[in-house]
Amino acid sequence: MSTADMLRAEGALEALREGLLEQLDIKFGPLDPAVRSRLEQAPLEQVTAWMRRFAIVSTLGEVFDS
């Protein structure tokens, strides 16, 4: 993977994280710093799983349940 590809992938992941953070904030209100930190450090696969759960859950806790 080239440096350009790595930078694009990191940019895409950051965009997904930002989008999920915004949606969580809209639906559930201001997020705890620990939740923000957890999301900001999560790999792509985990962020994707949380995004999918977000669409069908009623509580913030359900988004992050394993």
N, CA, C and O atoms as a printed pandas DataFrame, in Angstrom:
     atom_number atom_name residue_name chain_id  residue_number  x_coord  y_coord  z_coord
0              1         N          MET        A               1    0.856   -1.170    0.000
1              2        CA          MET        A               1    0.000    0.000    0.000
2              3         C          MET        A               1    0.904    1.236    0.000
3              4         O          MET        A               1    1.832    1.343    0.801
4              5         N          SER        A               2    0.620    2.141   -0.893
5              6        CA          SER        A               2    1.446    3.345   -0.993
6              7         C          SER        A               2    1.104    4.322    0.132
7              8         O          SER        A               2    0.081    4.192    0.805
8              9         N          THR        A               3    1.974    5.287    0.313
9             10        CA          THR        A               3    1.732    6.313    1.320
10            11         C          THR        A               3    0.443    7.061    1.016
11            12         O          THR        A               3   -0.328    7.366    1.926
12            13         N          ALA        A               4    0.204    7.356   -0.254
13            14        CA          ALA        A               4   -1.025    8.054   -0.642
14            15         C          ALA        A               4   -2.255    7.220   -0.292
15            16         O          ALA        A               4   -3.250    7.756    0.195
16            17         N          ASP        A               5   -2.189    5.910   -0.537
17            18        CA          ASP        A               5   -3.309    5.029   -0.198
18            19         C          ASP        A               5   -3.544    5.000    1.308
19            20         O          ASP        A               5   -4.688    5.014    1.764
20            21         N          MET        A               6   -2.470    4.961    2.069
21            22        CA          MET        A               6   -2.585    4.950    3.528
22            23         C          MET        A               6   -3.215    6.247    4.024
23            24         O          MET        A               6   -4.063    6.224    4.916
24            25         N          LEU        A               7   -2.810    7.367    3.456
25            26        CA          LEU        A               7   -3.374    8.653    3.856
26            27         C          LEU        A               7   -4.853    8.747    3.495
27            28         O          LEU        A               7   -5.650    9.279    4.268
28            29         N          ARG        A               8   -5.222    8.232    2.322
29            30        CA          ARG        A               8   -6.632    8.221    1.931
30            31         C          ARG        A               8   -7.452    7.348    2.871
31            32         O          ARG        A               8   -8.550    7.731    3.277
32            33         N          ALA        A               9   -6.932    6.189    3.215
33            34        CA          ALA        A               9   -7.637    5.278    4.116
34            35         C          ALA        A               9   -7.817    5.912    5.487
35            36         O          ALA        A               9   -8.891    5.813    6.082
36            37         N          GLU        A              10   -6.778    6.562    5.990
37            38        CA          GLU        A              10   -6.870    7.222    7.296
38            39         C          GLU        A              10   -7.879    8.370    7.243
39            40         O          GLU        A              10   -8.630    8.585    8.194
40            41         N          GLY        A              11   -7.893    9.099    6.137
41            42        CA          GLY        A              11   -8.854   10.183    5.973
42            43         C          GLY        A              11  -10.285    9.666    5.928
43            44         O          GLY        A              11  -11.188   10.276    6.500
44            45         N          ALA        A              12  -10.489    8.543    5.249
45            46        CA          ALA        A              12  -11.819    7.938    5.175
46            47         C          ALA        A              12  -12.275    7.470    6.554
47            48         O          ALA        A              12  -13.432    7.665    6.926
48            49         N          LEU        A              13  -11.374    6.857    7.306
49            50        CA          LEU        A              13  -11.706    6.401    8.657
50            51         C          LEU        A              13  -12.055    7.587    9.537
51            52         O          LEU        A              13  -13.023    7.531   10.295
52            53         N          GLU        A              14  -11.291    8.646    9.450
53            54        CA          GLU        A              14  -11.565    9.839   10.256
54            55         C          GLU        A              14  -12.934   10.417    9.901
55            56         O          GLU        A              14  -13.669   10.854   10.785
56            57         N          ALA        A              15  -13.275   10.422    8.627
57            58        CA          ALA        A              15  -14.586   10.920    8.203
58            59         C          ALA        A              15  -15.712   10.057    8.772
59            60         O          ALA        A              15  -16.733   10.588    9.210
60            61         N          LEU        A              16  -15.541    8.744    8.770
61            62        CA          LEU        A              16  -16.547    7.853    9.357
62            63         C          LEU        A              16  -16.695    8.108   10.849
63            64         O          LEU        A              16  -17.810    8.165   11.368
64            65         N          ARG        A              17  -15.578    8.259   11.531
65            66        CA          ARG        A              17  -15.623    8.544   12.967
66            67         C          ARG        A              17  -16.360    9.838   13.247
67            68         O          ARG        A              17  -17.220    9.896   14.125
68            69         N          GLU        A              18  -16.016   10.886   12.491
69            70        CA          GLU        A              18  -16.657   12.189   12.689
70            71         C          GLU        A              18  -18.159   12.105   12.422
71            72         O          GLU        A              18  -18.960   12.679   13.160
72            73         N          GLY        A              19  -18.530   11.390   11.370
73            74        CA          GLY        A              19  -19.945   11.235   11.053
74            75         C          GLY        A              19  -20.696   10.507   12.150
75            76         O          GLY        A              19  -21.798   10.908   12.523
76            77         N          LEU        A              20  -20.110    9.443   12.669
77            78        CA          LEU        A              20  -20.767    8.691   13.736
78            79         C          LEU        A              20  -20.841    9.524   15.008
79            80         O          LEU        A              20  -21.866    9.518   15.690
80            81         N          LEU        A              21  -19.780   10.233   15.333
81            82        CA          LEU        A              21  -19.816   11.106   16.514
82            83         C          LEU        A              21  -20.941   12.130   16.401
83            84         O          LEU        A              21  -21.664   12.374   17.367
84            85         N          GLU        A              22  -21.084   12.719   15.236
85            86        CA          GLU        A              22  -22.135   13.715   15.044
86            87         C          GLU        A              22  -23.522   13.093   15.185
87            88         O          GLU        A              22  -24.396   13.669   15.834
88            89         N          GLN        A              23  -23.728   11.935   14.588
89            90        CA          GLN        A              23  -25.027   11.275   14.679
90            91         C          GLN        A              23  -25.349   10.853   16.115
91            92         O          GLN        A              23  -26.484   10.999   16.569
92            93         N          LEU        A              24  -24.352   10.335   16.820
93            94        CA          LEU        A              24  -24.562    9.958   18.226
94            95         C          LEU        A              24  -24.921   11.175   19.061
95            96         O          LEU        A              24  -25.810   11.114   19.910
96            97         N          ASP        A              25  -24.237   12.268   18.822
97            98        CA          ASP        A              25  -24.493   13.505   19.559
98            99         C          ASP        A              25  -25.909   14.022   19.285
99           100         O          ASP        A              25  -26.591   14.480   20.202
100          101         N          ILE        A              26  -26.341   13.950   18.056
101          102        CA          ILE        A              26  -27.694   14.400   17.694
102          103         C          ILE        A              26  -28.750   13.520   18.360
103          104         O          ILE        A              26  -29.725   14.027   18.915
104          105         N          LYS        A              27  -28.558   12.208   18.304
105          106        CA          LYS        A              27  -29.567   11.271   18.800
106          107         C          LYS        A              27  -29.576   11.148   20.325
107          108         O          LYS        A              27  -30.640   11.040   20.933
108          109         N          PHE        A              28  -28.383   11.165   20.947
109          110        CA          PHE        A              28  -28.298   10.869   22.373
110          111         C          PHE        A              28  -27.822   12.040   23.226
111          112         O          PHE        A              28  -27.756   11.919   24.449
112          113         N          GLY        A              29  -27.490   13.166   22.609
113          114        CA          GLY        A              29  -27.004   14.325   23.353
114          115         C          GLY        A              29  -25.494   14.286   23.506
115          116         O          GLY        A              29  -24.828   13.388   22.990
116          117         N          PRO        A              30  -24.962   15.268   24.218
117          118        CA          PRO        A              30  -23.502   15.361   24.375
118          119         C          PRO        A              30  -22.902   14.052   24.887
119          120         O          PRO        A              30  -23.421   13.427   25.812
120          121         N          LEU        A              31  -21.808   13.662   24.264
121          122        CA          LEU        A              31  -21.173   12.392   24.600
122          123         C          LEU        A              31  -20.118   12.555   25.678
123          124         O          LEU        A              31  -19.421   13.568   25.743
124          125         N          ASP        A              32  -20.017   11.557   26.506
125          126        CA          ASP        A              32  -18.994   11.490   27.539
126          127         C          ASP        A              32  -17.621   11.445   26.861
127          128         O          ASP        A              32  -17.475   10.819   25.811
128          129         N          PRO        A              33  -16.616   12.101   27.447
129          130        CA          PRO        A              33  -15.269   12.061   26.852
130          131         C          PRO        A              33  -14.744   10.642   26.653
131          132         O          PRO        A              33  -14.013   10.394   25.694
132          133         N          ALA        A              34  -15.094    9.717   27.523
133          134        CA          ALA        A              34  -14.629    8.330   27.376
134          135         C          ALA        A              34  -15.210    7.686   26.122
135          136         O          ALA        A              34  -14.529    6.915   25.446
136          137         N          VAL        A              35  -16.464    8.000   25.809
137          138        CA          VAL        A              35  -17.094    7.468   24.603
138          139         C          VAL        A              35  -16.402    8.054   23.373
139          140         O          VAL        A              35  -16.089    7.331   22.427
140          141         N          ARG        A              36  -16.168    9.357   23.391
141          142        CA          ARG        A              36  -15.475   10.014   22.278
142          143         C          ARG        A              36  -14.096    9.393   22.062
143          144         O          ARG        A              36  -13.709    9.095   20.932
144          145         N          SER        A              37  -13.373    9.207   23.139
145          146        CA          SER        A              37  -12.027    8.651   23.056
146          147         C          SER        A              37  -12.055    7.235   22.483
147          148         O          SER        A              37  -11.236    6.878   21.636
148          149         N          ARG        A              38  -13.001    6.443   22.956
149          150        CA          ARG        A              38  -13.123    5.063   22.470
150          151         C          ARG        A              38  -13.367    5.051   20.961
151          152         O          ARG        A              38  -12.750    4.274   20.232
152          153         N          LEU        A              39  -14.265    5.913   20.500
153          154        CA          LEU        A              39  -14.580    5.968   19.081
154          155         C          LEU        A              39  -13.405    6.490   18.276
155          156         O          LEU        A              39  -13.123    5.979   17.191
156          157         N          GLU        A              40  -12.722    7.490   18.784
157          158        CA          GLU        A              40  -11.599    8.095   18.063
158          159         C          GLU        A              40  -10.413    7.149   17.925
159          160         O          GLU        A              40   -9.555    7.356   17.066
160          161         N          GLN        A              41  -10.355    6.121   18.754
161          162        CA          GLN        A              41   -9.237    5.182   18.699
162          163         C          GLN        A              41   -9.595    3.850   18.037
163          164         O          GLN        A              41   -8.734    2.988   17.861
164          165         N          ALA        A              42  -10.863    3.688   17.675
165          166        CA          ALA        A              42  -11.331    2.412   17.137
166          167         C          ALA        A              42  -10.884    2.211   15.686
167          168         O          ALA        A              42  -10.798    3.169   14.918
168          169         N          PRO        A              43  -10.599    0.954   15.320
169          170        CA          PRO        A              43  -10.246    0.645   13.928
170          171         C          PRO        A              43  -11.491    0.659   13.033
171          172         O          PRO        A              43  -12.620    0.682   13.523
172          173         N          LEU        A              44  -11.272    0.645   11.747
173          174        CA          LEU        A              44  -12.342    0.731   10.760
174          175         C          LEU        A              44  -13.440   -0.315   10.981
175          176         O          LEU        A              44  -14.625    0.015   10.924
176          177         N          GLU        A              45  -13.068   -1.544   11.225
177          178        CA          GLU        A              45  -14.059   -2.607   11.388
178          179         C          GLU        A              45  -14.993   -2.320   12.545
179          180         O          GLU        A              45  -16.194   -2.572   12.450
180          181         N          GLN        A              46  -14.460   -1.798   13.633
181          182        CA          GLN        A              46  -15.281   -1.502   14.807
182          183         C          GLN        A              46  -16.187   -0.309   14.554
183          184         O          GLN        A              46  -17.361   -0.334   14.924
184          185         N          VAL        A              47  -15.658    0.734   13.930
185          186        CA          VAL        A              47  -16.467    1.917   13.616
186          187         C          VAL        A              47  -17.622    1.516   12.698
187          188         O          VAL        A              47  -18.751    1.971   12.883
188          189         N          THR        A              48  -17.345    0.675   11.720
189          190        CA          THR        A              48  -18.374    0.209   10.803
190          191         C          THR        A              48  -19.459   -0.561   11.544
191          192         O          THR        A              48  -20.645   -0.366   11.277
192          193         N          ALA        A              49  -19.073   -1.425   12.461
193          194        CA          ALA        A              49  -20.050   -2.190   13.249
194          195         C          ALA        A              49  -20.916   -1.254   14.083
195          196         O          ALA        A              49  -22.131   -1.436   14.158
196          197         N          TRP        A              50  -20.307   -0.263   14.704
197          198        CA          TRP        A              50  -21.073    0.693   15.512
198          199         C          TRP        A              50  -22.027    1.503   14.644
199          200         O          TRP        A              50  -23.150    1.788   15.062
200          201         N          MET        A              51  -21.599    1.876   13.449
201          202        CA          MET        A              51  -22.473    2.628   12.540
202          203         C          MET        A              51  -23.700    1.796   12.181
203          204         O          MET        A              51  -24.813    2.319   12.135
204          205         N          ARG        A              52  -23.507    0.534   11.934
205          206        CA          ARG        A              52  -24.632   -0.342   11.598
206          207         C          ARG        A              52  -25.583   -0.487   12.772
207          208         O          ARG        A              52  -26.802   -0.447   12.600
208          209         N          ARG        A              53  -25.035   -0.653   13.951
209          210        CA          ARG        A              53  -25.888   -0.778   15.147
210          211         C          ARG        A              53  -26.652    0.504   15.422
211          212         O          ARG        A              53  -27.818    0.468   15.813
212          213         N          PHE        A              54  -25.994    1.640   15.216
213          214        CA          PHE        A              54  -26.615    2.935   15.475
214          215         C          PHE        A              54  -27.966    3.051   14.782
215          216         O          PHE        A              54  -28.908    3.626   15.328
216          217         N          ALA        A              55  -28.052    2.506   13.585
217          218        CA          ALA        A              55  -29.272    2.631   12.788
218          219         C          ALA        A              55  -30.467    1.914   13.395
219          220         O          ALA        A              55  -31.605    2.234   13.052
220          221         N          ILE        A              56  -30.244    0.955   14.284
221          222        CA          ILE        A              56  -31.357    0.130   14.773
222          223         C          ILE        A              56  -31.547    0.134   16.286
223          224         O          ILE        A              56  -32.452   -0.535   16.785
224          225         N          VAL        A              57  -30.728    0.862   17.023
225          226        CA          VAL        A              57  -30.812    0.809   18.484
226          227         C          VAL        A              57  -31.553    2.012   19.061
227          228         O          VAL        A              57  -31.788    3.010   18.380
228          229         N          SER        A              58  -31.915    1.885   20.343
229          230        CA          SER        A              58  -32.636    2.942   21.041
230          231         C          SER        A              58  -31.786    3.674   22.057
231          232         O          SER        A              58  -32.118    4.791   22.454
232          233         N          THR        A              59  -30.688    3.057   22.486
233          234        CA          THR        A              59  -29.856    3.675   23.519
234          235         C          THR        A              59  -28.400    3.716   23.091
235          236         O          THR        A              59  -27.963    2.926   22.253
236          237         N          LEU        A              60  -27.660    4.638   23.672
237          238        CA          LEU        A              60  -26.236    4.744   23.384
238          239         C          LEU        A              60  -25.500    3.463   23.765
239          240         O          LEU        A              60  -24.610    3.019   23.040
240          241         N          GLY        A              61  -25.860    2.877   24.882
241          242        CA          GLY        A              61  -25.213    1.643   25.327
242          243         C          GLY        A              61  -25.331    0.517   24.313
243          244         O          GLY        A              61  -24.408   -0.281   24.154
244          245         N          GLU        A              62  -26.468    0.452   23.628
245          246        CA          GLU        A              62  -26.673   -0.599   22.635
246          247         C          GLU        A              62  -25.736   -0.447   21.445
247          248         O          GLU        A              62  -25.374   -1.440   20.813
248          249         N          VAL        A              63  -25.344    0.769   21.135
249          250        CA          VAL        A              63  -24.417    0.989   20.026
250          251         C          VAL        A              63  -23.095    0.283   20.313
251          252         O          VAL        A              63  -22.502   -0.322   19.419
252          253         N          PHE        A              64  -22.643    0.360   21.547
253          254        CA          PHE        A              64  -21.317   -0.135   21.902
254          255         C          PHE        A              64  -21.306   -1.539   22.510
255          256         O          PHE        A              64  -20.237   -2.060   22.828
256          257         N          ASP        A              65  -22.479   -2.158   22.677
257          258        CA          ASP        A              65  -22.515   -3.523   23.174
258          259         C          ASP        A              65  -21.815   -4.444   22.182
259          260         O          ASP        A              65  -21.956   -4.288   20.969
260          261         N          SER        A              66  -21.066   -5.396   22.704
261          262        CA          SER        A              66  -20.344   -6.335   21.812
262          263         C          SER        A              66  -21.225   -7.491   21.429
263          264         O          SER        A              66  -20.795   -8.376   20.690
